[in-house]
Amino acid sequence: MKIKALLLATLITIASVMPGCKNMTGTQKGAAIGAGSGAAIGALIGKAAGNTAIGALIGGAVGGVSGAYIGKYMDKQKKEIQETIPNAKVEEINNGEALKVTFESKVLFDVNKYDLKEASKSAIKQLSEILVKYPDTYVQIQGHTDNTGADEYNVTLSQKRAESVMSYATSLGVQANRMMAQGMGETKPVADNTTAAGRQENRRVEFYIVANDKLKQEAAKQQQKK
């Protein structure tokens, strides 16, 4: 009964917040949702998705004035990424308190390879420069594949691709202790694997950029000033 009650309360919170979020900036979205509900939503979404790492990221929402402060920090990064890197797809998550940056695998790697293509290194370099400019974040780098090939092979390939990206970003000045590489294999498709176009979309590398402890502490101080 407690779980059902929590789920009901969370759904009510989502319903009350989401209609007004469509055209909001990250700053506005961060302020729109309460701190407690952010954690509850994150826990439920993470459990439902079977992805504890992403659940933890979403569950880190702080909301209120603190969320608005973090959202503003993320807004600036989002704008720079969009203006600088044409091959990157940038999305707000975590009610504007985090960013998801996606590269199609073909942009970065040859088929069945995990060494970054020379022509693609500029995109990672540009993103790395922005990450260095905004140091108060953690970054999770996820590699994804389509469903062709054996499961074990896909997991290994996606892990090596994520590690290649992380290694190159580290060489460009992004602190290694800010980042984590994770190979997801074929477990999290975003499109239909029965079509060539869908499989291409599923072959991707994603960056999840979230507030670190320092940024959250600074945001909390801003909350106390209100």
MONOR-V920963 format. One record per backbone hydrogen bond with DSSP energy under -1.0 kcal/mol. CO is the residue of the C=O (numbers start at 1). NH is the residue of the N-H. E is the energy in kcal/mol with one decimal. If there is no record, write none. Layout:
co/nh/e
CO/NH/E
CO/NH/E
This chain:
co/nh/e
1/5/-2.5
2/6/-2.4
3/7/-2.7
4/8/-2.6
5/9/-2.5
6/10/-2.5
7/11/-2.7
8/12/-2.2
9/13/-2.0
10/14/-2.8
11/15/-2.6
12/16/-2.0
13/17/-1.8
14/18/-3.0
18/21/-2.0
21/24/-1.6
25/29/-2.5
26/30/-2.5
27/31/-1.3
28/32/-1.3
33/64/-1.2
34/38/-1.7
35/39/-1.4
36/40/-1.9
37/41/-2.8
38/42/-2.1
39/43/-2.4
40/44/-2.1
41/45/-2.9
42/46/-2.7
43/47/-2.0
44/48/-2.6
45/49/-2.5
46/51/-1.6
51/55/-2.4
52/56/-2.3
53/57/-1.7
54/58/-2.8
55/59/-2.7
57/60/-1.1
58/61/-1.5
63/67/-2.4
64/68/-1.9
65/69/-2.0
66/70/-2.2
67/71/-2.7
68/72/-2.1
69/73/-1.5
70/74/-2.3
71/75/-2.5
72/76/-1.7
73/77/-1.3
74/78/-2.8
75/79/-2.3
76/80/-1.9
77/81/-2.7
78/82/-2.5
79/83/-2.0
80/84/-1.6
81/85/-2.8
85/88/-1.5
89/102/-2.6
91/100/-2.7
93/98/-1.7
94/97/-1.4
98/93/-2.3
99/209/-2.9
100/91/-2.5
101/207/-3.0
102/89/-2.3
103/205/-2.6
104/107/-1.5
105/108/-1.1
105/109/-3.1
108/117/-2.9
110/113/-2.0
120/123/-1.1
120/124/-1.2
121/125/-2.6
122/126/-2.5
123/127/-2.2
124/128/-2.8
125/129/-2.3
126/130/-1.4
127/131/-2.4
128/132/-2.5
129/133/-1.6
130/134/-1.6
135/137/-1.4
136/212/-1.7
138/210/-2.5
139/180/-1.8
140/208/-2.8
141/182/-2.8
142/206/-2.7
143/184/-2.9
150/154/-2.3
151/155/-2.3
152/156/-2.2
153/157/-2.8
154/158/-2.6
155/159/-2.2
156/160/-2.4
157/161/-2.1
158/162/-2.2
159/163/-2.5
160/164/-2.2
161/165/-2.2
162/166/-2.3
163/167/-2.9
164/168/-2.1
165/169/-2.5
166/170/-2.4
167/171/-1.9
169/174/-2.2
170/173/-1.7
175/178/-1.8
176/179/-1.5
178/139/-3.2
180/141/-3.4
182/143/-2.3
184/187/-1.8
185/145/-3.2
192/195/-1.3
195/199/-2.5
196/200/-2.1
197/201/-1.7
198/202/-1.9
199/203/-1.3
202/204/-1.1
203/105/-3.3
204/144/-2.4
205/103/-2.8
206/142/-3.2
207/101/-2.7
208/140/-2.3
209/99/-2.2
210/138/-2.7
212/216/-2.2
213/217/-2.4
214/218/-2.2
215/219/-2.4
216/220/-2.2
217/221/-1.7
218/222/-1.7
219/223/-1.7
220/224/-2.0
221/225/-1.3
223/226/-1.1
